[in-house]
Amino acid sequence: MWTRNFTLYFGARTISLLGDAMMPVASALAIGKVYGIAGVGYVLALWTASAVLVMLFGGVVADRIGARRLMIGADVVRVVTQGAVAVAFLDGTPPYALLLVTAVLSGAAAGMFEPGVNGMVPLVAADPQRANATLKLAEAVTQLAGPALAGVLVVAGGPVFVYTADAATFLVSGVCLLLIRVAVPRPEPSDVLSDLRRGWEEFKARSWMWSVILVWVFWGVLVVGPYVPLSSQVIGADYGWVMAALGLGTVLGGLVAIRFRPRRPLAAGAVALSGYVAVPLTVALGLPLPLLMAGHLLGGCAWAFWSVMWSTSVQTRVAPDVLNRVNAYQVAGSVAGMAAGQALAGPVSTLVEPRAFLLGSALVAAGVVAALLLIRPVRRLGGEPRRAGDRPVPAGAPA
């Protein structure tokens, strides 16, 4: 699996994910200190909303010019936006309008970047599940190190150092992606609307996919969307350590996903996802730090295993020439609810005590797991592609 292409892609994702893992803590502590819960929630919501709005077009462009090129361009944009925020924090209190504008621009860049993340895996690795699990391990390690590093940098040097480091991670990611050599399919000439329509038809034809996304809207609005703004305020100074425990749990989940290949991957992933209920529940109950970390350890393991099962199912059951577009639809649907949940955090915190809301989030998480297991196409989906045309492109294809 460790070909030159996969090694470079692994390096690009790892360094980029390290910067991403630092940002929730940095934003919660730096922006929250100046503009409060609502300030953090609106910045995160704008970032997510702009990503969703451009994501579908990102999938079209990625299928036309190749995911790698588009991802490099997105990295360049984020080097600029994160660098601008770092400079703005030099004065201590950056204008809130600047934070909103850079959130929109960096979110749009992320929306162009994200459809290619899954699409690149079959191009650089012959075994998608093993590659996804390995990448999930990298994500887990960065989630373990990133929050702790962000907390140290905020205390030692302030937000300037965190945002500068984040800009540097996107620069390194872009360079690694630039060095990858993969074949770019030559699509038939078509217009943007036709490309979007083709992606939608492919997405709609897979009932297991769109049914999961429908359920995932509730997950985004009521569970993961409000979680960062609310939990960071409830947990306080120990937030970085709790997020580090979540990252360690993701490591364990990734290791399990490397070895375990269930016959019904989405069903197994949904059962595992029940462990994520512990994440909002332990915060809602106000448990001491060791129990908070234990709950997030379990939740991270559950989330990682589900993520690998889902990503592998998408990559192995969608034809390579439309994979980026289908990815765009499923990712946009997944995160649309998250944007609403992030925006909801501020107003909700003035009406409902954050711990009470997080208790409701735990109940919703349990309901999502039950809904996934009740959907027959999700429960019965097998682990192998249904037709030869759905098989991933072999790794090591010539440039």
N, C-alpha and C positions, 0 to 999 in steps of 0.2 A: 504493500500500500504506500510505502514511503518513497514514492517517485519524486523527481525534482518538482513537478507541478504541484503535487499534493503538499510537499514540504513548504513550498513558497506560500500556497494558499493557507496552510495551517498557521504559518507565521503571520500572514496578513490579518487573519481573523483573530488570532490570539492578542496581538498588540492593540488592535482596534477595540476588541472586547474589554481589554484592561481599561482603556480610556472610558468606554461606556459604563463600566462598573463603578468608576469613580464619580460619575456625574450625578446620580441620584443623591448620594450623600453630600456632594459639594453643593448641589442646588438647594437641597433641603436645609443645609446649615447656612450657606452664604446668602441665598436669596430669601430664605425664610427669616433670617435674622433681621433683614431690612424691611421686607414687604409682607411677612406673615404667611399663614397657611394659604390664604386666597392667592397671594402673589406667586407662590410655588405652583399651586394648582393651575392657574391660568397660563403660566409659562409652559408647563408640561402639556396642557391641553392644546395650546397653539402648535407646539412642536408635533404632537401626534396627529392633529387635524390636518396640518399641511402635508405630513407624510402620506396620509390616507388619500388626500385629494390628487396627488401626483403619481401615486403608486401604480395605478392602472396604466398610465402612459409610460411609466418606467418599464413595465413588463413588455409593452409593445416595442419600445426602443431597444431593450435588451435582446429581444428575439431578432431584431433587424441588424444591429451592429455588433452584437455579442455582449454578454453580461460583463465581461472583464473590463472593456473600455468604459462602459457606463459607470461601473463601480469606481474606477480611477477618477473620473470626473467628479463624482460625488465626494470622494475623499478630499479633492482639492478644495471644493466649496467649504467643507467643514473645517479644513485647516484655517481658512480665512475667518469664518464666523467665530470659532472658538478662540482664535487669536485676538479678535476684536473685543470679545467679552473680557479676556484677560487684561487687555490694555485699559478697558473701561473701569475695571476694579482697582486700577492703580490709584484712582482718586478716592477710593473707599466706598462710595455709594454710586453705582452706575445708574444712569437714567433707566427707568422702568421701560420706557418706549424702546430703548436699544435692546434690552433683554427680550422684548416681545418680537422685534424685527429679526434678531439673530435666531430666535427660536423658530420662526417661520422659515427662514432660509435653510437652517441646518436640518429642520424637519423635512423640507422638500428634498434636500440632498439625500437624507436617509430613505425617503420614499422612492427615489430613483435607484438607490443602492440595494434595497432589501429584496426586490424580486430576483436579483441575480445570485443571492446568497445560496439558496437551495439549488438554483439552476447550475451553479458551478460545480457542485459536488459530484454529479455523475460524469462530468468532464475530466475531473482530476483524480477520481478514485473508482476502481472496478467493483468495490464492495460498499454500496451506499450506507448500509446500516452500521458497519464497522467505522466508516469514515464519519458518519453523523455522531456516533457515540464518542469517537476520539475528539471531535470538535466540541462536543458537549462537555467533555472533560476539561478542555482548554477554557471554555466559558466558565466552568465551575471554579477552576483555579483563579481566574481573573476576578470572579465574584467574591472569592475568598480574600484575595490580596487587594483588590481595588478599593472596597469600602474602608478597610483599615488604612491603606495608603492615603486615601482622600482625607480621612479624619486627621491623620498625622500632618499632612500638608496644610490643611486648613488651620490647625492649631499653630504649626511652626511658621508658616509663611503666608497664610491667608489664601483667598480664592484665586489670586493671580497665579500662584504656582500650579494649582489644580487645573485651571483652564489652559495654561501654557502646556502642561504635560499632555492634556487631552488633544490639543492641536498637533503636538508632536506624534502622537500615536496614529493619527490619520495620515500624516506625512509618510511614516514608515509603512503603513498599510498600502498606500498608493504605490510606493516603490516596489514592494513585494509583488503586487498584482501586475505591475508593469513588466516584471521579469517572467511571468507565466506565459507559456505558449500552448494554446489550445486551438482546435479547429472551430471556426465560426460558420455555422450553417448559412447557406445563401437562400433566403426566403424568396418565394415568388413575389413579383411586384404587386403591391396592394396599397390601399389607402388606410389611414389610421382607424377609421370607423369599422372597416372590414376586419382589421386585425383585432380590435376590441371585441367585435361580435364573435369572431372565431374563438377567442379566449373565453368569452362568456358561455358559448355553446359547450365547450369542453368542460368548463366548470360545472355547468348545470346538468350535464349528462352523468355526473358522478354523485348519486344521492348521498353516499356516505360522506362526501366532502362538504356539500352545502348544508347538510343537516348538522354537522359538527359546528360549522361557522354560525348558524342560527343560534345554537345553544351558547356559543362563545360570546355573543353580544352581551348576554346577562353576566357572564364571567368578567368581561371588561368593565361594564358599567358599575357593577356592585361589588366586585372582588378586587381585581388587580389595579383598576384605574384609580380609585381613591386610596389605595393602600399606602403608597409612599408618602403623600402629604399628611395623612392622618397618623400613620404609625410613627413617623419620624418625630412628630410633636408629642405623642404619648410616651414613646420610649426615651427620647431625649439624648443625653450624652452617650448612652450605650448602644445607640442605633448602629454604629459602624460594626460593633462586635456581633450584633444580631444578624446583620447582613452577611458578615463573614461566615457565620454558622450556616446560613442559607447556601452560600457558595460551597462549603464543605459537603453539604448534603447533595448538591448537584454533582460533585465529584463521585460520590458513592453511586448515585443513580446512573451516571455515565458508565461506570465500571460494570454495573449489572447489565446495562444495555449492550455492552460489547459481547458479553458471554451468552446472554439469554435471548433466544430467537423464538418467540411464541408463535404458535400456528395462527392465532387470531390477535395480531399486534395491537389493533385499536381497542379491542375488548380488554386485553391485558393492561394497556396503558391507562384506560379509564379506571380500572380497579386500583391500579397504583396511585392514580391521581387523588384518590380519597385521602391519602396522607397529607395533602396540601391544606386540608381543613384546619390542621394544627397551626398554620401560620397566622391567620387573623384571630383564631380562637385564643391562643396564648396571649396575644396583645390585649384582646378585649377583656380577658380575665385579670389582667394586671399581675401576671405571675413574675416571680423573681428571675433575674438574669439567667441562671443556669437552665431553668425550665423554658424560658423564652428561646434560648439557643437550641435546646433539644427539639422544641416544636418546629423551629425553622430548619434544623438539620433534616428532620423527617420530611418537611414540605419540599425542601430542595431536592431530595432524592426522588420524591414522587413526581415533581415537575420535570426533572431531567429525563426520567424513563418515558413519560408520556410524550415529551417533545421529540425524542429519538424515534419512537414508534410512529408518530404523526409525520415527521419529515421524511422518513424512509418510505412510508406508504405513498405519499405524494410523488416522490422522485421516481419510484419504480412503477407507478401506474399512470403516468402522463407521458405522452410522446415528447421527445426532446425538442422538436421544432415549435411546440407551444408551451413548454414547461414554464418559461419565465412569465408568460401572460397568465397562465392558470395560477402560478404562485402569487402574482400580483392581486388577483381577485381574492384568493383565500387569505392572504396576509392583510389586505385592506379590510376585509370583513372582520378579521380577528381583532384588529387594533381600533376599528371605528368606535366600538363600545368603550375601549380604554380612554379615548379622548373625552368622551362624554363623562366618564367616571372621574377623570382628573379635574375637569371643570366643575364637577359636582361637589368636589371635596370642600372648597371654600364655603359656599352657601350652606352646605349640610352641617359644617362645623359650628355655624351660628344657631342652628335649629336643634341639632341632636348632638349629644355628647359623643366624641369620637369613639370611645370604647363601646358604646351601645351600637353605633353603626357597624363597627368591626365584628361585633357579635352576629349581626345580621349577615355580614359578608360570609362568615363561617357557615351559616345555614344555607346561603345561596350556593356556596362551593359544594356542599353535600348534595344539594339539588341538581347541580350540573352533572356531577358524577352519575347520579341516578338516571338523569335524562339520557346521557350518552349510552348507558347500558340498556336502556329501553328502546333505543333506535336499532331496528333489526339490521340494516345495512352496515352500521358501525360494528355491531356485535359479531356479525358473521364474516366481515372482511378478512380474507386470508392473507398470508404473507408473501405470496408470489404474484407476479404480474399476470394479467388475464390473457394478454396476447403478445405476440413477439414484438409488435411495433411499439409496445410500451416499455421495452427494456432499455435501461440507461445506455448511453454511449460509452464504449470501452475507454478506460483511462489510457493516457499516453498517446492520444491521437496526434498526428503530425500537425504542425502549425500551418 
